[in-house]
Amino acid sequence: MERYWDARAREDAFYFVDSRLAYRSPDEEAFWKGGEEALDRLLDALGAELRPDGVIVDVGCGVGRLTRPLAERVRQVIALDVSSEMLTRARELNSELDNVEWVHGDGETLAPLADGSVDACVSHVVFRHIPDPAITLGYVREMGRVLRPGGFAAFELSNDPTPHRDAGRPLSGRLASLLGRAPRGQRDRAWLGSYVDRSDLERTAAGAGLVLEAIHGAGTEFCAVLLRRRAEDIAESAGSDVRSYYDRYWAAPVTPSCPLSPQLEELVFDGVTSATRCLDVGCGAGNSYAPALAARTGSYTGVDVSHEAVERARAAGLDAHLIDDASSLPFEDGAFDLVVCIEVLEHLFSPGGAVAEIRRLLAPGGRLVVSVPNAAYWRLRTNLLAGVWNPLGDERSVEAPWRDPHIRFFTVSALERMLRQAGFGSVEAGAHGGRFLDHLSSRATDFGDGRTYRALESRFPSLLGMTIHAVARP
């Protein structure tokens, strides 16, 4: 998208922001006046009001057509666009605006905006040009991330598939484009765009912690939408906010997956029979190891705090249950022979309470198989020496560790100590998954899979293993 819009900005930035203008001969006064009218029309249709002391994001700002009137009405505007060419022209055309920050976006997210940092997100005739509705829905999730409680998003998108079909152009029109007498690129997907189904919008908004307050022009090419971030006090409702976070996580267009490493697979399936009763704490969508566990055990039960994850697991035919907290599970003492808790404890406010609850649920002779990231892994130690902290939660962990989903950190000895304090009599802990050359460069190698490294890793797991594993028995 960036390449396309850079080319359009060089061709005729005004026309490609407002295609009602004369090509290559724009009425600039009408252009800027039209921006103020468009902003008023959008806000009036949705009944939204801007706060004078607010911080507003102009998503897809172009050359600043809406940024100008926004800057006159609020304290600060963050004007974001995927096109560096559009932003260059915007800075030149709006050099007098001292309360605007011009930000080059990545075309998929609202990075680098921090979580809960803005009062409103505004966008006009931008999302209808995005070629994939999954990207538009990703922006909806991002709005839920960056909005403060009570903040709103007012924007337009298309509900109508008809305008996004390539109807072709007559030969005369193509020749005029080649000669520079008519606009180019209007058969490109970045211009034709895509539409968003209303049910997908509503589901994504709910998963992002957003309430659909108003919709104007539903079913049309110019559907105006008002979403508002729930105004709950995060400090007093941590459980619901956690659920909202993981609902957004599991509502991603591509469902996240956590396949087992060979070492974990061996531990999990060791001794499993058709009589084994299994509980999966933090089952997610159940789309990785869960189907195999369900097929090989006498019964499989999954629990998760995310409504979105549980619904997806149930849709896959798994017995999944929504919980509020892993420290309080709705099952009888000794109800399970095997409990798995894979890459979950690092996300919990009370991991010690969770493993104590798991201990209650294990039958005599039962076992817990657990894994967590290793906070003492050699690469993380090296990073700390360089002043870099990587919580390992996602691809933005180094860039923005303060928003990382990993909130508890373990070494091999710390995990073992926590399990013993929870009442487990036998704990066998180790680590696996470490690498060497792969974690010194961006080029993959086979060194980390060699016998030498694995032998050293088993001898020094706390230093050389990237993932800690443990098998605990009552």
C-alpha positions as CSV (number, residue, x, y, z in Angstrom):
1,M,0.0,0.0,0.0
2,E,2.8,2.4,0.8
3,R,4.3,2.2,-2.7
4,Y,0.8,2.7,-4.3
5,W,0.0,5.8,-2.2
6,D,3.5,7.3,-2.6
7,A,3.0,7.1,-6.4
8,R,-0.5,8.7,-6.1
9,A,0.9,11.5,-3.9
10,R,3.5,12.3,-6.5
11,E,0.8,12.1,-9.3
12,D,-1.8,14.4,-7.7
13,A,-2.2,14.2,-3.9
14,F,-5.3,16.5,-3.8
15,Y,-7.2,14.4,-6.3
16,F,-6.5,11.1,-4.6
17,V,-7.6,12.4,-1.3
18,D,-10.8,13.8,-2.8
19,S,-11.5,12.4,-6.3
20,R,-14.4,14.8,-6.8
21,L,-11.8,17.5,-7.6
22,A,-10.5,18.2,-11.1
23,Y,-7.6,15.9,-11.9
24,R,-4.3,17.8,-11.8
25,S,-6.2,21.1,-11.5
26,P,-7.5,21.2,-7.9
27,D,-9.5,23.9,-6.3
28,E,-7.4,24.0,-3.1
29,E,-9.7,26.3,-1.2
30,A,-12.6,23.9,-1.8
31,F,-10.3,21.0,-0.8
32,W,-9.5,22.4,2.6
33,K,-13.1,23.6,3.2
34,G,-14.3,20.2,2.2
35,G,-12.2,18.7,5.0
36,E,-13.9,20.7,7.7
37,E,-17.3,19.9,6.2
38,A,-16.4,16.2,6.1
39,L,-15.4,16.2,9.8
40,D,-18.5,18.0,10.8
41,R,-20.7,15.6,8.8
42,L,-19.0,12.5,10.3
43,L,-19.3,13.7,13.9
44,D,-22.8,15.0,13.5
45,A,-24.1,11.8,11.9
46,L,-22.7,9.8,14.9
47,G,-23.4,12.3,17.7
48,A,-19.8,12.4,18.7
49,E,-18.1,15.4,20.3
50,L,-14.4,16.2,20.5
51,R,-12.9,17.4,23.8
52,P,-10.8,20.6,23.6
53,D,-8.1,19.0,25.8
54,G,-8.1,15.7,23.9
55,V,-5.5,13.8,22.0
56,I,-6.8,12.6,18.7
57,V,-5.5,10.2,16.0
58,D,-6.2,11.1,12.4
59,V,-5.9,7.6,10.8
60,G,-4.9,7.9,7.1
61,C,-4.3,11.7,7.3
62,G,-3.1,12.1,3.7
63,V,-2.0,15.7,3.2
64,G,-3.9,16.7,6.4
65,R,-7.3,17.6,5.1
66,L,-9.0,16.6,8.4
67,T,-5.9,17.2,10.4
68,R,-6.3,21.0,10.0
69,P,-9.8,21.3,11.5
70,L,-8.9,18.7,14.2
71,A,-5.9,20.8,15.2
72,E,-8.1,23.8,15.7
73,R,-10.5,21.9,18.0
74,V,-8.2,19.7,20.3
75,R,-5.0,19.9,22.2
76,Q,-3.0,17.5,20.1
77,V,-3.4,15.6,16.8
78,I,-1.4,12.5,15.9
79,A,-1.7,12.4,12.1
80,L,-0.8,8.9,10.8
81,D,-0.4,7.7,7.2
82,V,1.2,4.8,5.4
83,S,2.6,7.1,2.7
84,S,5.8,8.9,3.4
85,E,5.1,11.1,0.3
86,M,1.7,12.1,1.6
87,L,3.3,13.0,5.0
88,T,6.0,15.1,3.3
89,R,3.4,17.1,1.5
90,A,1.3,17.3,4.7
91,R,4.2,18.8,6.6
92,E,4.8,21.4,3.9
93,L,1.1,22.4,3.5
94,N,0.5,22.6,7.3
95,S,3.8,23.9,8.6
96,E,1.9,26.4,10.9
97,L,0.3,23.6,12.9
98,D,2.4,23.3,16.1
99,N,0.1,20.7,17.9
100,V,0.3,18.0,15.2
101,E,2.7,15.0,15.2
102,W,3.1,13.5,11.8
103,V,3.6,9.7,12.1
104,H,4.6,7.2,9.4
105,G,2.4,4.1,9.9
106,D,3.1,0.5,8.9
107,G,-0.2,0.0,7.0
108,E,-1.6,-2.5,9.5
109,T,-1.4,-1.1,13.0
110,L,-1.4,2.1,15.0
111,A,2.2,1.6,16.1
112,P,4.0,3.4,17.7
113,L,1.1,4.7,19.7
114,A,1.1,3.4,23.3
115,D,-1.8,1.5,24.9
116,G,-4.6,3.7,26.3
117,S,-2.9,6.9,25.2
118,V,-5.5,8.8,23.1
119,D,-9.0,10.1,23.5
120,A,-10.4,9.5,20.0
121,C,-9.5,8.0,16.6
122,V,-11.0,9.6,13.5
123,S,-10.8,8.5,9.9
124,H,-12.6,9.6,6.8
125,V,-12.8,7.7,3.5
126,V,-9.7,5.6,4.3
127,F,-10.8,2.1,5.2
128,R,-12.9,1.7,2.1
129,H,-9.6,1.7,0.1
130,I,-7.9,-1.0,2.2
131,P,-7.6,-4.1,0.0
132,D,-8.2,-6.7,2.7
133,P,-11.0,-6.5,5.3
134,A,-8.8,-8.3,7.7
135,I,-6.5,-5.3,7.8
136,T,-9.4,-3.0,8.5
137,L,-10.6,-5.2,11.3
138,G,-7.0,-5.2,12.6
139,Y,-7.2,-1.4,12.8
140,V,-10.4,-1.8,14.8
141,R,-8.6,-3.9,17.3
142,E,-5.7,-1.4,17.4
143,M,-8.2,1.4,18.2
144,G,-9.4,-0.7,21.2
145,R,-5.8,-0.9,22.2
146,V,-4.8,2.8,22.0
147,L,-8.1,4.4,23.2
148,R,-8.4,5.4,26.8
149,P,-11.4,4.1,28.8
150,G,-14.4,6.2,27.5
151,G,-12.6,7.2,24.4
152,F,-14.2,6.8,21.0
153,A,-13.5,5.9,17.4
154,A,-15.5,7.6,14.6
155,F,-14.7,6.4,11.1
156,E,-16.2,5.3,7.7
157,L,-15.9,2.0,6.0
158,S,-17.8,0.2,3.3
159,N,-20.6,-2.3,3.8
160,D,-21.3,-2.7,0.1
161,P,-19.2,-5.1,-2.1
162,T,-20.3,-3.6,-5.4
163,P,-18.0,-0.6,-5.6
164,H,-14.9,-2.7,-4.9
165,R,-15.2,-4.9,-8.1
166,D,-13.0,-4.1,-11.0
167,A,-15.4,-3.1,-13.8
168,G,-12.5,-2.4,-16.2
169,R,-11.8,0.8,-18.2
170,P,-12.4,1.6,-21.8
171,L,-9.4,1.8,-24.1
172,S,-9.7,5.6,-24.3
173,G,-9.5,5.9,-20.5
174,R,-6.4,3.7,-20.4
175,L,-4.7,5.8,-23.1
176,A,-5.6,9.0,-21.2
177,S,-4.0,7.6,-18.1
178,L,-0.8,6.6,-20.0
179,L,-0.6,10.2,-21.4
180,G,-1.1,11.7,-18.0
181,R,-4.5,13.2,-18.8
182,A,-6.5,10.9,-16.4
183,P,-5.7,9.3,-13.1
184,R,-3.7,6.1,-12.9
185,G,-3.9,3.1,-10.6
186,Q,-7.7,3.0,-10.3
187,R,-7.8,-0.7,-11.0
188,D,-5.3,-1.4,-8.3
189,R,-6.6,-3.2,-5.2
190,A,-5.3,-0.4,-3.0
191,W,-7.8,2.0,-4.8
192,L,-10.7,-0.4,-5.3
193,G,-10.4,-1.5,-1.6
194,S,-12.8,-3.9,0.2
195,Y,-15.9,-4.0,2.3
196,V,-16.4,-5.2,5.8
197,D,-19.3,-7.3,6.9
198,R,-21.2,-5.7,9.8
199,S,-21.2,-9.0,11.9
200,D,-17.5,-9.2,11.6
201,L,-17.2,-5.6,12.6
202,E,-19.3,-6.1,15.7
203,R,-17.5,-9.3,16.7
204,T,-14.1,-7.6,16.3
205,A,-15.2,-4.5,18.2
206,A,-16.5,-6.5,21.1
207,G,-13.3,-8.5,21.3
208,A,-11.3,-5.2,21.4
209,G,-13.3,-3.9,24.3
210,L,-15.3,-1.5,22.2
211,V,-19.1,-0.9,22.3
212,L,-20.9,-0.1,19.0
213,E,-22.8,3.1,19.9
214,A,-24.0,4.3,16.6
215,I,-23.9,3.4,12.9
216,H,-25.1,5.6,10.0
217,G,-25.5,4.4,6.4
218,A,-25.3,0.7,7.2
219,G,-25.1,-1.4,4.0
220,T,-23.6,1.4,1.9
221,E,-20.2,2.3,0.6
222,F,-19.9,5.1,3.2
223,C,-21.0,3.6,6.5
224,A,-20.1,5.7,9.5
225,V,-19.4,3.9,12.7
226,L,-19.0,5.1,16.3
227,L,-17.2,2.7,18.7
228,R,-16.5,3.6,22.3
229,R,-13.9,2.0,24.7
230,R,-15.6,0.6,27.7
231,A,-15.1,3.0,30.6
232,E,-14.5,0.5,33.4
233,D,-11.8,1.3,35.9
234,I,-9.0,-1.0,34.9
235,A,-7.5,-1.0,38.4
236,E,-10.7,-2.3,39.9
237,S,-11.6,-4.7,37.1
238,A,-8.4,-6.4,36.2
239,G,-10.1,-9.7,35.4
240,S,-12.4,-8.2,32.8
241,D,-9.6,-6.2,31.3
242,V,-7.4,-9.3,31.0
243,R,-10.3,-11.1,29.3
244,S,-10.7,-8.2,26.9
245,Y,-7.0,-8.3,26.1
246,Y,-7.0,-12.0,25.3
247,D,-10.3,-11.8,23.4
248,R,-8.5,-9.4,21.1
249,Y,-5.6,-11.8,20.9
250,W,-7.7,-14.7,19.9
251,A,-9.8,-12.7,17.5
252,A,-6.9,-12.2,15.1
253,P,-7.6,-12.9,11.4
254,V,-5.0,-15.8,11.7
255,T,-5.7,-17.8,14.8
256,P,-2.6,-17.9,17.0
257,S,-1.2,-21.4,17.6
258,C,1.2,-22.9,20.1
259,P,2.5,-26.3,18.8
260,L,4.5,-28.4,21.2
261,S,8.2,-28.8,20.9
262,P,9.4,-32.4,20.6
263,Q,10.6,-32.3,24.2
264,L,7.2,-31.1,25.5
265,E,5.3,-33.5,23.3
266,E,7.2,-36.4,24.9
267,L,6.5,-35.1,28.4
268,V,2.8,-34.4,27.7
269,F,2.0,-37.7,26.0
270,D,4.1,-40.0,28.2
271,G,1.9,-42.7,29.7
272,V,-1.4,-41.2,28.3
273,T,-4.1,-43.9,27.7
274,S,-7.7,-43.9,26.8
275,A,-8.5,-43.8,30.6
276,T,-6.5,-40.6,31.3
277,R,-8.6,-37.7,32.4
278,C,-6.9,-34.5,31.1
279,L,-7.3,-30.8,32.0
280,D,-5.7,-28.1,29.7
281,V,-5.3,-24.9,31.7
282,G,-5.1,-22.0,29.2
283,C,-6.4,-24.1,26.3
284,G,-6.7,-21.1,24.0
285,A,-8.5,-21.9,20.7
286,G,-7.5,-25.6,21.1
287,N,-5.9,-25.6,17.7
288,S,-2.5,-27.0,18.4
289,Y,-1.9,-30.0,20.7
290,A,-5.5,-30.2,22.1
291,P,-7.0,-32.3,19.3
292,A,-4.4,-35.0,19.8
293,L,-4.8,-35.0,23.5
294,A,-8.6,-35.3,23.2
295,A,-8.2,-38.2,20.7
296,R,-5.7,-40.2,22.9
297,T,-7.2,-39.6,26.4
298,G,-10.4,-40.8,28.0
299,S,-11.6,-37.2,28.4
300,Y,-10.2,-33.8,27.6
301,T,-11.4,-30.6,29.3
302,G,-10.0,-27.1,28.4
303,V,-10.4,-23.8,30.4
304,D,-9.5,-20.3,29.4
305,V,-10.3,-16.7,30.4
306,S,-11.0,-15.6,26.8
307,H,-14.6,-16.0,25.6
308,E,-13.3,-15.8,22.0
309,A,-10.8,-18.6,22.6
310,V,-13.4,-20.8,24.3
311,E,-15.9,-20.3,21.5
312,R,-13.3,-21.3,18.9
313,A,-12.3,-24.4,20.9
314,R,-15.9,-25.4,21.2
315,A,-16.4,-24.9,17.5
316,A,-13.6,-27.4,17.0
317,G,-15.5,-30.0,19.0
318,L,-13.6,-29.6,22.3
319,D,-15.0,-29.5,25.8
320,A,-14.0,-26.0,26.8
321,H,-15.1,-23.8,29.7
322,L,-14.8,-20.1,30.4
323,I,-13.2,-19.2,33.7
324,D,-12.5,-16.0,35.6
325,D,-9.2,-17.1,37.2
326,A,-7.0,-20.1,37.0
327,S,-6.7,-19.9,40.8
328,S,-10.3,-21.0,41.2
329,L,-11.4,-23.8,38.9
330,P,-14.9,-25.4,38.9
331,F,-13.9,-29.0,39.3
332,E,-13.9,-31.5,42.2
333,D,-10.8,-32.6,44.1
334,G,-8.8,-35.3,42.3
335,A,-10.8,-35.0,39.1
336,F,-7.9,-35.3,36.7
337,D,-4.9,-37.6,36.0
338,L,-3.1,-35.1,33.8
339,V,-3.0,-31.3,33.8
340,V,-1.1,-29.4,31.1
341,C,-0.3,-25.7,31.5
342,I,1.7,-24.7,28.4
343,E,3.0,-21.1,28.2
344,V,0.4,-19.8,30.6
345,L,1.8,-19.1,34.1
346,E,3.8,-16.1,32.8
347,H,0.5,-14.4,31.9
348,L,-1.1,-14.8,35.3
349,F,-1.4,-12.3,38.2
350,S,-1.2,-15.3,40.7
351,P,0.7,-18.2,39.1
352,G,1.3,-19.6,42.6
353,G,-2.4,-19.7,43.2
354,A,-3.0,-21.4,39.9
355,V,-0.5,-24.3,40.5
356,A,-1.9,-24.8,44.0
357,E,-5.4,-25.1,42.5
358,I,-4.0,-27.6,39.9
359,R,-2.5,-29.6,42.8
360,R,-6.0,-29.9,44.3
361,L,-7.4,-31.2,41.1
362,L,-4.9,-34.0,40.5
363,A,-5.8,-37.5,41.5
364,P,-3.2,-39.7,43.3
365,G,-0.5,-40.6,40.9
366,G,-1.5,-37.7,38.6
367,R,0.9,-35.2,37.1
368,L,1.2,-31.6,35.9
369,V,3.2,-30.8,32.8
370,V,4.1,-27.1,32.6
371,S,6.2,-24.8,30.5
372,V,7.2,-21.1,30.8
373,P,9.8,-18.9,29.1
374,N,13.3,-18.9,30.8
375,A,14.1,-15.4,32.0
376,A,17.7,-16.5,32.6
377,Y,18.3,-17.7,29.1
378,W,21.8,-16.6,27.9
379,R,20.5,-14.3,25.1
380,L,18.3,-12.5,27.6
381,R,21.2,-12.1,30.0
382,T,23.3,-10.6,27.1
383,N,20.4,-8.3,26.2
384,L,20.3,-7.0,29.8
385,L,24.0,-6.3,29.8
386,A,23.3,-4.1,26.7
387,G,20.4,-2.4,28.5
388,V,17.7,-4.2,26.6
389,W,14.8,-6.2,28.2
390,N,12.9,-8.7,26.1
391,P,9.8,-10.2,28.0
392,L,9.4,-12.6,25.0
393,G,5.6,-12.1,24.8
394,D,5.3,-11.0,21.1
395,E,7.0,-9.4,18.2
396,R,7.0,-6.0,19.9
397,S,8.5,-7.1,23.2
398,V,11.8,-5.3,22.8
399,E,10.3,-2.2,21.2
400,A,7.6,-1.8,23.9
401,P,8.2,-4.1,26.9
402,W,5.8,-2.2,29.1
403,R,2.8,-3.4,27.1
404,D,4.0,-7.1,26.9
405,P,1.5,-9.8,28.0
406,H,4.2,-11.6,30.0
407,I,3.9,-10.3,33.6
408,R,5.6,-13.0,35.6
409,F,9.2,-14.3,35.0
410,F,10.8,-17.6,35.9
411,T,14.1,-19.3,36.2
412,V,14.4,-23.1,36.5
413,S,15.0,-22.9,40.2
414,A,12.2,-20.3,40.7
415,L,9.6,-22.5,38.9
416,E,10.7,-25.6,40.9
417,R,10.4,-23.7,44.2
418,M,6.9,-22.3,43.4
419,L,5.7,-25.8,42.5
420,R,7.0,-27.3,45.8
421,Q,5.5,-24.5,47.8
422,A,2.2,-25.3,46.1
423,G,2.3,-28.8,47.6
424,F,3.9,-30.9,44.9
425,G,6.2,-33.6,46.4
426,S,8.0,-34.5,43.2
427,V,9.3,-31.9,40.7
428,E,11.5,-32.6,37.7
429,A,12.5,-29.4,36.0
430,G,14.7,-28.6,33.0
431,A,14.9,-26.5,29.9
432,H,15.0,-26.9,26.2
433,G,14.7,-24.9,22.9
434,G,18.0,-22.9,23.2
435,R,20.0,-21.9,20.2
436,F,23.4,-20.3,19.6
437,L,24.2,-19.0,16.2
438,D,20.5,-18.4,15.4
439,H,20.3,-16.0,18.3
440,L,23.5,-14.1,17.3
441,S,22.3,-13.4,13.7
442,S,19.1,-13.2,11.7
443,R,20.1,-16.2,9.6
444,A,18.9,-19.6,10.7
445,T,21.4,-22.4,11.3
446,D,21.4,-26.0,12.5
447,F,23.8,-25.4,15.3
448,G,21.3,-25.3,18.1
449,D,19.9,-28.7,17.1
450,G,23.3,-30.4,17.4
451,R,24.2,-33.0,20.0
452,T,26.9,-30.8,21.6
453,Y,24.5,-28.0,22.4
454,R,21.8,-30.3,23.6
455,A,24.2,-32.1,25.9
456,L,25.4,-28.8,27.3
457,E,21.8,-27.6,27.6
458,S,20.8,-30.6,29.7
459,R,23.9,-29.9,31.9
460,F,23.2,-26.1,32.2
461,P,19.4,-25.7,31.6
462,S,19.0,-22.4,33.3
463,L,21.6,-20.8,31.1
464,L,21.2,-22.6,27.7
465,G,17.5,-23.5,27.6
466,M,15.0,-20.9,26.2
467,T,11.9,-22.7,27.6
468,I,11.6,-24.2,31.0
469,H,9.6,-27.4,31.4
470,A,8.6,-29.3,34.6
471,V,6.7,-32.4,35.5
472,A,5.2,-32.2,39.0
473,R,3.4,-34.8,41.0
474,P,1.6,-34.5,44.4
